[in-house]
């Protein structure tokens, strides 16, 4: 049961990192600092004050950057592969002391793919917002994403099973919507020629 809860925690934090990269590790770092979260061996550095300070600064910069037109779309481009990496690390950091091959395999499959799917979905949503509103609606998208990352991160630590169920729902929504967003984008691209 402990491994299942750890996996739920890791996958939920990975999904949150698909919305904002640095909020989930910051929440995790603060939880470890205050003794509310035990990190896997090799990840103790995450529960230190220097890590918390660095993640806090990175979180503020990332949140503010998403409110700058053009920068927000650029960040989406580079954050998709980065979210996969961060999601993998967040899941691995929570799985406890298990065989490293199993730990990283589960982390990559469950955490990395979850973060990648959510980040892809948010990037496509922002692209759709940019094309429909000329970028004026991206402020709302950025706010919703930041709040989603924060709420999911807190839920992961307090109600991991509920949070994981919520993430499964988000993944289903994203997997259903991504092809529709792609076809809509391609239609608009074809019609504009």
C-alpha positions in Angstrom: 0.0 0.0 0.0 2.9 2.3 0.8 4.3 2.0 -2.8 0.8 2.7 -4.3 0.5 5.9 -2.2 4.1 6.9 -3.2 3.2 6.3 -6.9 0.0 8.3 -6.5 2.0 11.1 -4.9 4.7 11.0 -7.6 2.2 10.9 -10.5 0.1 13.7 -9.2 3.2 15.9 -8.7 4.3 15.0 -12.2 0.9 16.1 -13.6 1.3 19.3 -11.6 4.7 19.8 -13.2 2.9 19.6 -16.6 1.1 22.9 -15.6 4.2 24.6 -14.0 7.6 23.0 -13.7 8.8 24.4 -10.4 5.7 24.5 -8.2 5.6 20.8 -7.5 9.3 20.4 -6.6 9.0 23.6 -4.4 6.0 22.1 -2.5 7.9 18.8 -2.2 11.0 20.6 -0.9 9.1 22.5 1.7 7.2 19.4 2.8 10.5 17.5 3.2 12.0 20.5 5.1 9.2 20.5 7.6 9.3 16.7 8.0 6.0 16.0 6.3 7.5 14.0 3.4 10.3 11.4 3.4 12.3 11.5 0.2 13.9 8.4 -1.4 17.6 7.9 -0.8 19.6 10.1 -3.2 17.0 12.8 -3.2 17.6 14.2 0.3 19.1 17.4 -1.3 15.6 18.3 -2.3 14.7 18.8 1.3 17.4 21.4 2.0 17.1 25.2 2.4 19.3 26.0 -0.6 17.1 23.8 -2.8 13.9 25.4 -1.4 15.3 28.9 -2.0 16.4 28.0 -5.6 13.1 26.4 -6.4 11.2 29.4 -4.9 13.1 31.8 -7.1 12.6 29.6 -10.2 8.9 29.3 -9.4 8.5 33.1 -9.2 10.4 33.6 -12.4 8.5 30.9 -14.3 5.1 32.2 -13.1 5.9 35.8 -14.1 7.4 34.7 -17.5 4.1 33.1 -18.5 2.4 36.5 -18.3 4.7 38.0 -20.9 3.3 37.6 -24.5 5.4 35.6 -26.9 7.6 34.3 -24.0 4.7 32.1 -22.8 4.5 30.3 -26.1 8.3 30.0 -26.3 8.4 28.5 -22.8 5.8 25.9 -23.8 8.1 24.7 -26.6 11.1 24.1 -24.3 9.0 22.9 -21.3 7.5 19.8 -22.9 10.8 17.7 -22.8 11.7 19.4 -19.5 8.4 18.4 -17.9 9.0 14.8 -18.9 12.4 14.9 -17.1 11.0 16.7 -14.0 8.0 14.4 -13.8 10.3 11.4 -13.9 12.5 12.8 -11.1 9.5 13.7 -8.9 8.1 10.2 -9.2 11.4 8.6 -8.6 12.0 10.8 -5.5 8.8 9.4 -3.9 9.0 5.7 -4.7 11.2 4.9 -1.7 14.1 2.5 -1.6 13.3 0.0 -4.3 15.4 -1.5 -7.0 16.9 1.4 -9.0 15.9 -0.1 -12.4 12.3 -0.5 -11.2 12.3 2.9 -9.6 13.5 4.7 -12.7 11.4 2.5 -15.0 8.2 3.2 -13.2 9.2 6.9 -12.8 9.8 7.3 -16.5 6.6 5.5 -17.6 4.2 6.8 -15.0 5.7 10.2 -14.0 7.4 11.3 -17.2 4.5 10.4 -19.5 2.0 12.0 -17.3 3.9 15.3 -17.1 4.5 15.2 -20.9 0.8 14.6 -21.7 -0.3 17.4 -19.4 2.4 19.8 -20.7 1.5 19.1 -24.3 -2.2 19.7 -23.5 -1.5 23.0 -21.8 0.9 24.1 -24.7 -1.8 23.3 -27.2 -4.4 25.1 -25.2 -2.2 28.2 -25.0 -1.6 28.0 -28.8 -5.4 27.8 -29.3 -5.9 30.7 -27.0 -3.2 32.7 -28.8 -4.8 32.1 -32.2 -8.4 32.8 -31.0 -7.6 35.9 -28.9 -4.4 37.2 -30.3 -2.7 36.4 -27.0 -5.1 38.4 -24.8 -6.6 35.3 -23.3 -3.3 33.8 -22.4 -3.3 35.7 -19.1 -6.3 33.6 -18.0 -4.7 30.4 -19.2 -1.5 31.2 -17.3 -3.4 31.8 -14.1 -5.4 28.6 -14.4 -2.3 26.6 -15.0 -0.4 28.1 -12.0 -3.4 27.5 -9.7 -3.8 23.9 -11.1 -0.1 23.2 -10.3 -0.5 24.5 -6.8 -3.7 22.8 -6.0 -2.6 19.4 -7.5 0.7 19.6 -5.5 -1.1 20.2 -2.2 -3.7 17.5 -3.0 -0.9 15.1 -3.8 0.5 15.5 -0.3 -2.8 15.6 1.6 -5.1 13.3 -0.4 -2.9 11.2 -2.7 -5.5 8.7 -3.8 -8.1 11.4 -4.6 -5.4 13.4 -6.4 -4.4 10.4 -8.5 -8.0 9.8 -9.5 -8.2 13.5 -10.5 -5.1 13.1 -12.5 -6.5 10.1 -14.3 -9.5 12.3 -15.3 -7.2 15.0 -16.5 -5.2 12.6 -18.6 -8.4 11.2 -20.2 -9.5 14.8 -21.0 -6.1 15.7 -22.4 -5.8 12.5 -24.5 -9.3 13.1 -25.9 -8.8 16.8 -26.5 -5.2 16.8 -28.0 -6.3 15.3 -31.4 -9.2 17.7 -31.6 -6.9 20.7 -30.9 -4.4 19.4 -33.6 -7.1 19.0 -36.2 -8.6 22.4 -35.4 -5.2 24.0 -35.6 -4.5 22.3 -39.0 -7.9 23.5 -40.3 -7.2 27.1 -39.4 -3.7 26.8 -40.9 -5.2 25.4 -44.2 -8.0 28.0 -44.3 -5.5 30.9 -43.8 -3.6 30.1 -46.9 
